[in-house]
Amino acid sequence: MIPHRIVLASVAGLVSALLLAACDSSTDNAAGRSSGGVASIAPVATAASESAASAPAGDGSGDTDTTTALVAAAVGGTGDVVTDGNGMTLYRYDKDESNPSKWTCSGTCTNTWIPVIVQDSPQDSPQDSVRTSGVQKSLLGTVHRDGKPQLTLAGWPLYRYSGDTAAGQVNGQGKDGQWHAVTPAGGKSGASG
């Protein structure tokens, strides 16, 4: 009778561990959001024949060399703005600083305005690891946010807006009069959202 109870207790423990692991891995990854309230630019499989605008999104697993992508695109009547490889609009915040790069959106702000984090190695610079189409690589940089590299364009830290749920949306444009879709030169889009 005791071995039967041990087996039942072991099975119950295993099921509990699996359920906890499943709950932990079900964080909101919509629009690149990670469990830490920080977005990563969607990885794009690299291939010499593909342009950044048409490269398929990779899943980050497997043996393919992955990098990130920025694309200049006409979005939602705002003119040319910068999007990630999945077509999600990127934003800048007027309270941040561009020279030197400094972010001010923190705490609960990052639940709405998700910092764009790049996955480059210490020897790589954003110019080496981020693929672009219509965006000058020389304008790319990073600022460190809690030990992670947040992508900058012309010195301005970049963010995604949690209210943009599909490619081509610019729902964050003009929010609080201080959030703007970022132009390919790092400026703020003049169109109101």
Secondary structure in CASP SS format (residue, H / E / C, confidence):
PFRMAT SS
TARGET T0000
AUTHOR 0000-0000-0000
METHOD secondary structure of the structure
MODEL  1
M C 1.00
I H 1.00
P H 1.00
H H 1.00
R H 1.00
I H 1.00
V H 1.00
L H 1.00
A H 1.00
S H 1.00
V H 1.00
A H 1.00
G H 1.00
L H 1.00
V H 1.00
S H 1.00
A H 1.00
L H 1.00
L H 1.00
L H 1.00
A H 1.00
A H 1.00
C H 1.00
D H 1.00
S C 1.00
S C 1.00
T C 1.00
D C 1.00
N C 1.00
A H 1.00
A H 1.00
G H 1.00
R E 1.00
S C 1.00
S C 1.00
G C 1.00
G C 1.00
V C 1.00
A E 1.00
S E 1.00
I C 1.00
A C 1.00
P C 1.00
V E 1.00
A E 1.00
T C 1.00
A C 1.00
A C 1.00
S C 1.00
E C 1.00
S C 1.00
A C 1.00
A C 1.00
S C 1.00
A C 1.00
P C 1.00
A E 1.00
G C 1.00
D C 1.00
G C 1.00
S C 1.00
G C 1.00
D C 1.00
T C 1.00
D C 1.00
T E 1.00
T E 1.00
T E 1.00
A E 1.00
L E 1.00
V E 1.00
A E 1.00
A E 1.00
A E 1.00
V C 1.00
G C 1.00
G C 1.00
T C 1.00
G C 1.00
D E 1.00
V E 1.00
V E 1.00
T E 1.00
D E 1.00
G C 1.00
N C 1.00
G C 1.00
M C 1.00
T E 1.00
L C 1.00
Y E 1.00
R E 1.00
Y E 1.00
D C 1.00
K C 1.00
D C 1.00
E E 1.00
S E 1.00
N C 1.00
P C 1.00
S E 1.00
K E 1.00
W C 1.00
T C 1.00
C C 1.00
S C 1.00
G C 1.00
T C 1.00
C H 1.00
T H 1.00
N H 1.00
T H 1.00
W E 1.00
I E 1.00
P E 1.00
V E 1.00
I E 1.00
V C 1.00
Q C 1.00
D C 1.00
S C 1.00
P C 1.00
Q C 1.00
D C 1.00
S C 1.00
P H 1.00
Q H 1.00
D H 1.00
S H 1.00
V E 1.00
R E 1.00
T E 1.00
S E 1.00
G C 1.00
V C 1.00
Q C 1.00
K H 1.00
S H 1.00
L H 1.00
L E 1.00
G E 1.00
T E 1.00
V E 1.00
H E 1.00
R E 1.00
D C 1.00
G C 1.00
K E 1.00
P E 1.00
Q E 1.00
L E 1.00
T E 1.00
L E 1.00
A C 1.00
G C 1.00
W E 1.00
P E 1.00
L C 1.00
Y E 1.00
R E 1.00
Y E 1.00
S C 1.00
G C 1.00
D C 1.00
T C 1.00
A C 1.00
A C 1.00
G C 1.00
Q C 1.00
V C 1.00
N C 1.00
G C 1.00
Q C 1.00
G C 1.00
K H 1.00
D H 1.00
G H 1.00
Q C 1.00
W E 1.00
H E 1.00
A E 1.00
V E 1.00
T C 1.00
P C 1.00
A C 1.00
G C 1.00
G C 1.00
K E 1.00
S C 1.00
G C 1.00
A C 1.00
S C 1.00
G C 1.00
END
